[in-house]
Amino acid sequence: MERLTSDRMREMAGPELDRYIRELREELFNIRVRRSLQPPANPIVLRDLRRQIARTQTVINMKRREDNTSTSVGTKNA
């Protein structure tokens, strides 16, 4: 699977990010299952996948916050 930079993820739409994070989580799950049977050839892959998931989740949360602030701009509760 291709690893994306944070800049590239910010350019992606919401459904694309959801699909990307789902693929990352599936890959992480598969590696964990294989690890239970035999030690991984490169244990750093697990760390990299977890970090990539965290980066993607951060971008998703940033986009949600931007959407919430843009919809509430100009509306004041009196």
Backbone as XML, in Angstrom:
<?xml version="1.0"?>
<chain id="A" units="angstrom">
  <residue number="1" name="MET">
    <atom name="N" x="0.837" y="-1.170" z="0.000"/>
    <atom name="CA" x="0.000" y="0.000" z="0.000"/>
    <atom name="C" x="0.888" y="1.241" z="0.000"/>
  </residue>
  <residue number="2" name="GLU">
    <atom name="N" x="0.474" y="2.216" z="-0.745"/>
    <atom name="CA" x="1.209" y="3.470" z="-0.846"/>
    <atom name="C" x="1.052" y="4.292" z="0.430"/>
  </residue>
  <residue number="3" name="ARG">
    <atom name="N" x="2.154" y="4.824" z="0.935"/>
    <atom name="CA" x="2.117" y="5.685" z="2.104"/>
    <atom name="C" x="1.953" y="7.119" z="1.635"/>
  </residue>
  <residue number="4" name="LEU">
    <atom name="N" x="0.998" y="7.812" z="2.193"/>
    <atom name="CA" x="0.718" y="9.177" z="1.799"/>
    <atom name="C" x="1.301" y="10.163" z="2.796"/>
  </residue>
  <residue number="5" name="THR">
    <atom name="N" x="1.663" y="11.331" z="2.299"/>
    <atom name="CA" x="2.126" y="12.391" z="3.184"/>
    <atom name="C" x="0.911" y="13.113" z="3.745"/>
  </residue>
  <residue number="6" name="SER">
    <atom name="N" x="1.130" y="13.874" z="4.801"/>
    <atom name="CA" x="0.042" y="14.631" z="5.409"/>
    <atom name="C" x="-0.531" y="15.644" z="4.430"/>
  </residue>
  <residue number="7" name="ASP">
    <atom name="N" x="0.325" y="16.249" z="3.615"/>
    <atom name="CA" x="-0.151" y="17.217" z="2.622"/>
    <atom name="C" x="-1.090" y="16.557" z="1.623"/>
  </residue>
  <residue number="8" name="ARG">
    <atom name="N" x="-0.731" y="15.372" z="1.172"/>
    <atom name="CA" x="-1.572" y="14.654" z="0.212"/>
    <atom name="C" x="-2.905" y="14.262" z="0.856"/>
  </residue>
  <residue number="9" name="MET">
    <atom name="N" x="-2.858" y="13.870" z="2.135"/>
    <atom name="CA" x="-4.091" y="13.484" z="2.825"/>
    <atom name="C" x="-5.022" y="14.675" z="2.989"/>
  </residue>
  <residue number="10" name="ARG">
    <atom name="N" x="-4.465" y="15.864" z="3.215"/>
    <atom name="CA" x="-5.301" y="17.060" z="3.366"/>
    <atom name="C" x="-6.048" y="17.392" z="2.078"/>
  </residue>
  <residue number="11" name="GLU">
    <atom name="N" x="-5.482" y="16.991" z="0.944"/>
    <atom name="CA" x="-6.122" y="17.243" z="-0.348"/>
    <atom name="C" x="-7.246" y="16.252" z="-0.641"/>
  </residue>
  <residue number="12" name="MET">
    <atom name="N" x="-7.260" y="15.143" z="0.055"/>
    <atom name="CA" x="-8.246" y="14.100" z="-0.204"/>
    <atom name="C" x="-9.600" y="14.460" z="0.396"/>
  </residue>
  <residue number="13" name="ALA">
    <atom name="N" x="-10.650" y="13.916" z="-0.186"/>
    <atom name="CA" x="-12.003" y="14.118" z="0.333"/>
    <atom name="C" x="-12.251" y="13.149" z="1.494"/>
  </residue>
  <residue number="14" name="GLY">
    <atom name="N" x="-13.314" y="13.395" z="2.243"/>
    <atom name="CA" x="-13.649" y="12.583" z="3.407"/>
    <atom name="C" x="-13.781" y="11.092" z="3.123"/>
  </residue>
  <residue number="15" name="PRO">
    <atom name="N" x="-14.573" y="10.715" z="2.093"/>
    <atom name="CA" x="-14.715" y="9.276" z="1.816"/>
    <atom name="C" x="-13.402" y="8.607" z="1.418"/>
  </residue>
  <residue number="16" name="GLU">
    <atom name="N" x="-12.538" y="9.338" z="0.729"/>
    <atom name="CA" x="-11.237" y="8.780" z="0.359"/>
    <atom name="C" x="-10.393" y="8.522" z="1.606"/>
  </residue>
  <residue number="17" name="LEU">
    <atom name="N" x="-10.429" y="9.459" z="2.536"/>
    <atom name="CA" x="-9.673" y="9.278" z="3.780"/>
    <atom name="C" x="-10.221" y="8.110" z="4.593"/>
  </residue>
  <residue number="18" name="ASP">
    <atom name="N" x="-11.544" y="7.982" z="4.627"/>
    <atom name="CA" x="-12.152" y="6.856" z="5.348"/>
    <atom name="C" x="-11.721" y="5.524" z="4.755"/>
  </residue>
  <residue number="19" name="ARG">
    <atom name="N" x="-11.705" y="5.457" z="3.434"/>
    <atom name="CA" x="-11.290" y="4.222" z="2.761"/>
    <atom name="C" x="-9.805" y="3.943" z="3.030"/>
  </residue>
  <residue number="20" name="TYR">
    <atom name="N" x="-8.977" y="4.995" z="2.986"/>
    <atom name="CA" x="-7.546" y="4.840" z="3.212"/>
    <atom name="C" x="-7.257" y="4.335" z="4.627"/>
  </residue>
  <residue number="21" name="ILE">
    <atom name="N" x="-7.933" y="4.917" z="5.621"/>
    <atom name="CA" x="-7.693" y="4.492" z="7.006"/>
    <atom name="C" x="-8.210" y="3.067" z="7.227"/>
  </residue>
  <residue number="22" name="ARG">
    <atom name="N" x="-9.292" y="2.700" z="6.553"/>
    <atom name="CA" x="-9.806" y="1.327" z="6.660"/>
    <atom name="C" x="-8.780" y="0.346" z="6.101"/>
  </residue>
  <residue number="23" name="GLU">
    <atom name="N" x="-8.153" y="0.694" z="4.967"/>
    <atom name="CA" x="-7.133" y="-0.174" z="4.379"/>
    <atom name="C" x="-5.921" y="-0.306" z="5.301"/>
  </residue>
  <residue number="24" name="LEU">
    <atom name="N" x="-5.531" y="0.799" z="5.919"/>
    <atom name="CA" x="-4.397" y="0.748" z="6.853"/>
    <atom name="C" x="-4.706" y="-0.159" z="8.038"/>
  </residue>
  <residue number="25" name="ARG">
    <atom name="N" x="-5.910" y="-0.034" z="8.578"/>
    <atom name="CA" x="-6.289" y="-0.861" z="9.734"/>
    <atom name="C" x="-6.362" y="-2.335" z="9.358"/>
  </residue>
  <residue number="26" name="GLU">
    <atom name="N" x="-6.846" y="-2.635" z="8.153"/>
    <atom name="CA" x="-6.875" y="-4.036" z="7.701"/>
    <atom name="C" x="-5.462" y="-4.577" z="7.569"/>
  </residue>
  <residue number="27" name="GLU">
    <atom name="N" x="-4.559" y="-3.771" z="7.016"/>
    <atom name="CA" x="-3.174" y="-4.203" z="6.869"/>
    <atom name="C" x="-2.540" y="-4.442" z="8.237"/>
  </residue>
  <residue number="28" name="LEU">
    <atom name="N" x="-2.797" y="-3.558" z="9.187"/>
    <atom name="CA" x="-2.269" y="-3.728" z="10.539"/>
    <atom name="C" x="-2.810" y="-5.007" z="11.173"/>
  </residue>
  <residue number="29" name="PHE">
    <atom name="N" x="-4.101" y="-5.258" z="10.997"/>
    <atom name="CA" x="-4.710" y="-6.479" z="11.531"/>
    <atom name="C" x="-4.043" y="-7.718" z="10.932"/>
  </residue>
  <residue number="30" name="ASN">
    <atom name="N" x="-3.869" y="-7.709" z="9.607"/>
    <atom name="CA" x="-3.261" y="-8.863" z="8.944"/>
    <atom name="C" x="-1.837" y="-9.113" z="9.430"/>
  </residue>
  <residue number="31" name="ILE">
    <atom name="N" x="-1.086" y="-8.052" z="9.649"/>
    <atom name="CA" x="0.282" y="-8.211" z="10.139"/>
    <atom name="C" x="0.274" y="-8.763" z="11.558"/>
  </residue>
  <residue number="32" name="ARG">
    <atom name="N" x="-0.668" y="-8.303" z="12.382"/>
    <atom name="CA" x="-0.754" y="-8.827" z="13.753"/>
    <atom name="C" x="-1.117" y="-10.300" z="13.770"/>
  </residue>
  <residue number="33" name="VAL">
    <atom name="N" x="-2.000" y="-10.716" z="12.876"/>
    <atom name="CA" x="-2.366" y="-12.134" z="12.800"/>
    <atom name="C" x="-1.154" y="-12.954" z="12.385"/>
  </residue>
  <residue number="34" name="ARG">
    <atom name="N" x="-0.445" y="-12.486" z="11.354"/>
    <atom name="CA" x="0.747" y="-13.201" z="10.914"/>
    <atom name="C" x="1.810" y="-13.235" z="12.006"/>
  </residue>
  <residue number="35" name="ARG">
    <atom name="N" x="1.899" y="-12.156" z="12.794"/>
    <atom name="CA" x="2.888" y="-12.087" z="13.873"/>
    <atom name="C" x="2.608" y="-13.133" z="14.935"/>
  </residue>
  <residue number="36" name="SER">
    <atom name="N" x="1.335" y="-13.475" z="15.126"/>
    <atom name="CA" x="1.007" y="-14.490" z="16.125"/>
    <atom name="C" x="1.503" y="-15.868" z="15.697"/>
  </residue>
  <residue number="37" name="LEU">
    <atom name="N" x="1.667" y="-16.058" z="14.397"/>
    <atom name="CA" x="2.149" y="-17.341" z="13.891"/>
    <atom name="C" x="3.665" y="-17.397" z="13.804"/>
  </residue>
  <residue number="38" name="GLN">
    <atom name="N" x="4.267" y="-16.283" z="13.425"/>
    <atom name="CA" x="5.723" y="-16.222" z="13.329"/>
    <atom name="C" x="6.165" y="-14.772" z="13.487"/>
  </residue>
  <residue number="39" name="PRO">
    <atom name="N" x="7.360" y="-14.550" z="13.970"/>
    <atom name="CA" x="7.819" y="-13.163" z="14.140"/>
    <atom name="C" x="7.933" y="-12.463" z="12.784"/>
  </residue>
  <residue number="40" name="PRO">
    <atom name="N" x="7.595" y="-11.179" z="12.736"/>
    <atom name="CA" x="7.676" y="-10.461" z="11.468"/>
    <atom name="C" x="9.120" y="-10.261" z="11.028"/>
  </residue>
  <residue number="41" name="ALA">
    <atom name="N" x="9.316" y="-10.213" z="9.720"/>
    <atom name="CA" x="10.660" y="-10.001" z="9.187"/>
    <atom name="C" x="11.141" y="-8.588" z="9.518"/>
  </residue>
  <residue number="42" name="ASN">
    <atom name="N" x="10.205" y="-7.636" z="9.529"/>
    <atom name="CA" x="10.550" y="-6.256" z="9.821"/>
    <atom name="C" x="9.548" y="-5.696" z="10.834"/>
  </residue>
  <residue number="43" name="PRO">
    <atom name="N" x="9.895" y="-5.721" z="12.112"/>
    <atom name="CA" x="8.952" y="-5.271" z="13.137"/>
    <atom name="C" x="8.649" y="-3.774" z="13.090"/>
  </residue>
  <residue number="44" name="ILE">
    <atom name="N" x="9.465" y="-3.009" z="12.390"/>
    <atom name="CA" x="9.250" y="-1.572" z="12.279"/>
    <atom name="C" x="7.981" y="-1.275" z="11.479"/>
  </residue>
  <residue number="45" name="VAL">
    <atom name="N" x="7.536" y="-2.210" z="10.671"/>
    <atom name="CA" x="6.332" y="-2.009" z="9.860"/>
    <atom name="C" x="5.125" y="-1.748" z="10.748"/>
  </residue>
  <residue number="46" name="LEU">
    <atom name="N" x="5.026" y="-2.446" z="11.863"/>
    <atom name="CA" x="3.911" y="-2.233" z="12.789"/>
    <atom name="C" x="3.900" y="-0.803" z="13.316"/>
  </residue>
  <residue number="47" name="ARG">
    <atom name="N" x="5.042" y="-0.323" z="13.727"/>
    <atom name="CA" x="5.139" y="1.045" z="14.242"/>
    <atom name="C" x="4.773" y="2.060" z="13.157"/>
  </residue>
  <residue number="48" name="ASP">
    <atom name="N" x="5.286" y="1.843" z="11.958"/>
    <atom name="CA" x="4.992" y="2.762" z="10.859"/>
    <atom name="C" x="3.509" y="2.787" z="10.525"/>
  </residue>
  <residue number="49" name="LEU">
    <atom name="N" x="2.871" y="1.623" z="10.538"/>
    <atom name="CA" x="1.433" y="1.567" z="10.262"/>
    <atom name="C" x="0.632" y="2.293" z="11.329"/>
  </residue>
  <residue number="50" name="ARG">
    <atom name="N" x="0.970" y="2.079" z="12.597"/>
    <atom name="CA" x="0.271" y="2.781" z="13.676"/>
    <atom name="C" x="0.426" y="4.287" z="13.543"/>
  </residue>
  <residue number="51" name="ARG">
    <atom name="N" x="1.604" y="4.727" z="13.202"/>
    <atom name="CA" x="1.840" y="6.160" z="13.041"/>
    <atom name="C" x="1.083" y="6.725" z="11.835"/>
  </residue>
  <residue number="52" name="GLN">
    <atom name="N" x="1.040" y="5.968" z="10.758"/>
    <atom name="CA" x="0.307" y="6.417" z="9.571"/>
    <atom name="C" x="-1.193" y="6.513" z="9.873"/>
  </residue>
  <residue number="53" name="ILE">
    <atom name="N" x="-1.712" y="5.564" z="10.653"/>
    <atom name="CA" x="-3.120" y="5.615" z="11.064"/>
    <atom name="C" x="-3.356" y="6.858" z="11.916"/>
  </residue>
  <residue number="54" name="ALA">
    <atom name="N" x="-2.442" y="7.160" z="12.823"/>
    <atom name="CA" x="-2.582" y="8.345" z="13.678"/>
    <atom name="C" x="-2.548" y="9.624" z="12.846"/>
  </residue>
  <residue number="55" name="ARG">
    <atom name="N" x="-1.657" y="9.693" z="11.868"/>
    <atom name="CA" x="-1.601" y="10.869" z="10.993"/>
    <atom name="C" x="-2.904" y="11.050" z="10.232"/>
  </residue>
  <residue number="56" name="THR">
    <atom name="N" x="-3.409" y="9.953" z="9.706"/>
    <atom name="CA" x="-4.652" y="10.016" z="8.933"/>
    <atom name="C" x="-5.811" y="10.439" z="9.827"/>
  </residue>
  <residue number="57" name="GLN">
    <atom name="N" x="-5.876" y="9.889" z="11.027"/>
    <atom name="CA" x="-6.948" y="10.249" z="11.949"/>
    <atom name="C" x="-6.864" y="11.723" z="12.334"/>
  </residue>
  <residue number="58" name="THR">
    <atom name="N" x="-5.647" y="12.238" z="12.472"/>
    <atom name="CA" x="-5.463" y="13.654" z="12.780"/>
    <atom name="C" x="-5.998" y="14.525" z="11.654"/>
  </residue>
  <residue number="59" name="VAL">
    <atom name="N" x="-5.702" y="14.166" z="10.413"/>
    <atom name="CA" x="-6.196" y="14.940" z="9.273"/>
    <atom name="C" x="-7.719" y="14.879" z="9.213"/>
  </residue>
  <residue number="60" name="ILE">
    <atom name="N" x="-8.297" y="13.713" z="9.470"/>
    <atom name="CA" x="-9.759" y="13.577" z="9.462"/>
    <atom name="C" x="-10.369" y="14.482" z="10.529"/>
  </residue>
  <residue number="61" name="ASN">
    <atom name="N" x="-9.798" y="14.489" z="11.731"/>
    <atom name="CA" x="-10.323" y="15.330" z="12.807"/>
    <atom name="C" x="-10.174" y="16.811" z="12.481"/>
  </residue>
  <residue number="62" name="MET">
    <atom name="N" x="-9.064" y="17.183" z="11.855"/>
    <atom name="CA" x="-8.873" y="18.580" z="11.462"/>
    <atom name="C" x="-9.932" y="19.004" z="10.448"/>
  </residue>
  <residue number="63" name="LYS">
    <atom name="N" x="-10.216" y="18.133" z="9.491"/>
    <atom name="CA" x="-11.232" y="18.447" z="8.485"/>
    <atom name="C" x="-12.612" y="18.578" z="9.120"/>
  </residue>
  <residue number="64" name="ARG">
    <atom name="N" x="-12.926" y="17.714" z="10.079"/>
    <atom name="CA" x="-14.223" y="17.795" z="10.763"/>
    <atom name="C" x="-14.348" y="19.099" z="11.543"/>
  </residue>
  <residue number="65" name="ARG">
    <atom name="N" x="-13.264" y="19.505" z="12.214"/>
    <atom name="CA" x="-13.290" y="20.764" z="12.951"/>
    <atom name="C" x="-13.475" y="21.942" z="12.009"/>
  </residue>
  <residue number="66" name="GLU">
    <atom name="N" x="-12.799" y="21.905" z="10.858"/>
    <atom name="CA" x="-12.949" y="22.981" z="9.877"/>
    <atom name="C" x="-14.388" y="23.051" z="9.384"/>
  </residue>
  <residue number="67" name="ASP">
    <atom name="N" x="-14.995" y="21.889" z="9.144"/>
    <atom name="CA" x="-16.381" y="21.860" z="8.674"/>
    <atom name="C" x="-17.318" y="22.417" z="9.736"/>
  </residue>
  <residue number="68" name="ASN">
    <atom name="N" x="-17.080" y="22.083" z="10.996"/>
    <atom name="CA" x="-17.936" y="22.569" z="12.076"/>
    <atom name="C" x="-17.802" y="24.071" z="12.265"/>
  </residue>
  <residue number="69" name="THR">
    <atom name="N" x="-16.599" y="24.592" z="12.168"/>
    <atom name="CA" x="-16.420" y="26.030" z="12.357"/>
    <atom name="C" x="-16.945" y="26.808" z="11.172"/>
  </residue>
  <residue number="70" name="SER">
    <atom name="N" x="-16.848" y="26.261" z="9.980"/>
    <atom name="CA" x="-17.334" y="26.990" z="8.797"/>
    <atom name="C" x="-18.857" y="27.034" z="8.771"/>
  </residue>
  <residue number="71" name="THR">
    <atom name="N" x="-19.532" y="26.030" z="9.317"/>
    <atom name="CA" x="-20.985" y="26.040" z="9.327"/>
    <atom name="C" x="-21.533" y="26.917" z="10.447"/>
  </residue>
  <residue number="72" name="SER">
    <atom name="N" x="-20.753" y="27.120" z="11.504"/>
    <atom name="CA" x="-21.243" y="27.912" z="12.618"/>
    <atom name="C" x="-20.822" y="29.380" z="12.542"/>
  </residue>
  <residue number="73" name="VAL">
    <atom name="N" x="-20.042" y="29.741" z="11.541"/>
    <atom name="CA" x="-19.605" y="31.127" z="11.383"/>
    <atom name="C" x="-20.798" y="31.977" z="11.009"/>
  </residue>
  <residue number="74" name="GLY">
    <atom name="N" x="-20.959" y="33.094" z="11.681"/>
    <atom name="CA" x="-22.041" y="33.999" z="11.361"/>
    <atom name="C" x="-23.332" y="33.714" z="12.104"/>
  </residue>
  <residue number="75" name="THR">
    <atom name="N" x="-23.382" y="32.651" z="12.856"/>
    <atom name="CA" x="-24.576" y="32.364" z="13.643"/>
    <atom name="C" x="-24.235" y="32.570" z="15.102"/>
  </residue>
  <residue number="76" name="LYS">
    <atom name="N" x="-24.922" y="33.530" z="15.706"/>
    <atom name="CA" x="-24.692" y="33.804" z="17.112"/>
    <atom name="C" x="-25.966" y="33.522" z="17.885"/>
  </residue>
  <residue number="77" name="ASN">
    <atom name="N" x="-25.786" y="32.972" z="19.037"/>
    <atom name="CA" x="-26.934" y="32.743" z="19.916"/>
    <atom name="C" x="-27.139" y="34.001" z="20.761"/>
  </residue>
  <residue number="78" name="ALA">
    <atom name="N" x="-28.316" y="34.541" z="20.690"/>
    <atom name="CA" x="-28.572" y="35.790" z="21.427"/>
    <atom name="C" x="-29.238" y="35.522" z="22.741"/>
  </residue>
</chain>
